[in-house]
């Protein structure tokens, strides 16, 4: 969260405090820039080898062999802009005040990149979160020679070309790289600075265009493993972001849209990292405000067109809290910060705001959770902040969490590297390249960091388990099937929902347009499908919902999708099975209450709505609804049949 509302109060008093959009940029070239050979020298590969690409299985990130890959990461910032142009601000959260990064990763003026990477390895890292700004992608002015003084091969390069070289050096050294869109304009974040939302200074389509460009740029580098879509989505001067309202500030919808474009147009192997909402409301007593983080995921999760690529993320700093922005003087007197909490209180808050996503397995929202920012200063002397850091690292260790410290690289202002300068950085370098920081026992953070970096956790193969996916047609189509997308619009004008390829429809809600899918290898090869609009496939004597209209799949097919026009069921979508399917079944009614299996497999995928669901040992073969006066024409029952042996 860094300095979430460092300037919030002052900007609220002004008539607009956003940074104006960058000037028009030239078209982006889709080719990789040449990489300076002088950066080729790098430390040995990670002693724990891994095989890209990465994907997910339940709460774990795994490599191509199905082995757990725990993200032990650091944030190598700078390319997003780590200097806000206003000089040396007296703000302990402004870790980089006073140093202009020129839109490139920090430290290249002081240390050869090979030495930086050796220090990263010594910290126990296997992955790097590498921030960038959209402006950086379009900047054609070369960086000043002084900004790359310790890496002269980078002289004359644009910021993006320097970023290219850093990415290549990291991946050649065996690190996994996760690209992070941190800001729109190249400047420090994260207050009211024109970078509050992904579309603050550009349209959602333009933002997604930049992501497609960058994903294509690195698609031939298999160790570029992830796209962290946007950093700390938050309120601007007047408006809040939201999760699921369907408007221009809907972060859930925008992130799903961008993710699908990345996976279909640019790079199907990337992990997609979606951070929760960082702040809504005005931080003052008596006004609604707070950090939703990942809490909305429980009721509305992401289902992408490429399965097993979703990672959720959240940020936690001791000076903030569930309803505390971290700013001072704004009247948040009744809102505790994380550092004010006992260890038990902190762990409860962390679970409620983020860790439930990975801890509650077998639900539509189950996914890895990456705490992609947390940190504290080496010069911190307060008992409460220090206890928070001990408790935070302890919880990350005990919960076997994925994590990324902020920030990784900084500078010191004294020859001995005392906390002057960027005291929050794990690695600080003075003007001669002398290093201090967490690798030195004198740094009080060394012990808790080492305990976290070396904490035991799950390793080796992670078996595949059934996965569940939520469908929602509240504001738009939700066609998560590449095969169906390729076939075209199968019910023009209706709101359509289709399970991902490799999944079957398992449940529906009576109202709200929600669906639940479950992984399945039932589908026959190819993209065949049948759109069902009437009772043509109900066999004689097969009335399983008397008095209701029944949209039943043809023999040998199963449900993969549905469409609605208002409340009314419009059509069902069926796909052929690769094995013979049973002819008998049972009717599951859900128009007057929930009708779901014991144990709640898949979780509550339509909170506040009646819903029905087949057993995990069944498949759905039909949807029934009624058009009778006084009754909702929405889904009322499912035809569920026993799965054959596969």
PEMO-V961910 format. One record per backbone hydrogen bond with DSSP energy under -1.0 kcal/mol. CO is the residue of the C=O (numbers start at 1). NH is the residue of the N-H. Records with the same first field share a line. If there is no record, write none. Layout:
CO=NH  NH
//
This chain:
3=6
5=8
7=11
8=12
9=13
11=14
14=16
36=39
37=40
51=64
55=62
57=60
60=57
61=69
62=55
63=66
66=462
67=63
70=72
71=403
72=126  127
73=405
74=129
75=77  408
77=106
78=81
80=187
87=89
89=91
91=94
93=95
94=97
96=99
101=104
107=110  111
108=150
112=116
113=117
114=118
115=119
116=120
117=121
118=122
119=123
120=125
121=124
126=176
127=74
128=178
129=76
130=180
132=182  183
133=137
135=138
144=147
145=148
146=149
148=151
151=154
152=155
154=157
157=143
158=162
159=163
160=164
161=165
162=166
163=167
164=168
165=169
166=170
167=171
168=172
169=173
170=175
171=174
176=128
177=225  226
178=130
179=228
180=132  182
181=231
183=134
184=135
185=187
191=193
196=234
197=200
203=207
204=208
205=209
206=210
207=211
208=212
209=213
210=214
211=215
212=216
213=217
214=218
216=219
218=221
221=224
223=177  225
225=271
226=179
227=273
228=181
233=278  279
239=236
242=251
247=250
249=242  251
250=254
251=255
252=256
253=257
254=258
255=259
256=260
257=261
258=262
259=263
260=264
261=265
262=266  267
267=270
271=227
272=311
273=229
274=313
277=293
280=290
282=284
284=287
290=280
292=295
293=277
294=297
295=298
296=299  300
308=56
309=272
311=274
312=370
313=276
317=320
318=339
320=338
321=324
322=291
324=321
331=285  333
332=335
337=340
338=341
342=346
343=347
344=348
345=349
346=350
347=351
348=352
349=353
350=354  355
351=356
353=294
354=357
355=359
356=360
357=367
359=361
362=602
368=312
369=402
370=314  372
371=404
373=316
374=406
377=380
382=386
383=387
384=388
385=389
386=390
387=391
388=392
389=393
390=394
391=395
392=396
393=397
394=398
395=399
396=401
397=400
402=371
403=73
405=75
407=426
408=427
410=429
411=422
414=417
421=423
423=378
426=438
427=410
428=436
429=412
430=433
434=430
436=428
437=440
440=443
443=446
445=449
446=450
447=451
448=452
449=453
450=454
452=455
460=68
467=519
469=517
471=515
478=498
481=485
482=486
483=487
491=494
495=564
496=478
497=562
498=480
500=503
502=520
504=518
506=614
507=516
508=612
514=509
515=471
516=506  507
517=469
518=504
522=578
530=574
532=572
535=538
539=542
542=544
545=548
549=625
551=623
554=557
556=577
558=575
559=505
560=499
561=573
562=497
563=570  571
564=495
565=568
568=565
571=563
572=532
573=560  561
574=530
575=558
576=524
586=640
588=638
595=613
597=600
600=603
602=364
603=605
606=609
610=510
611=595
612=508
615=618
617=643
619=641
620=559
621=553
622=639
623=551
624=636  637
625=549
628=631
633=569
636=590
637=624
638=588
639=621
640=586
641=619
//
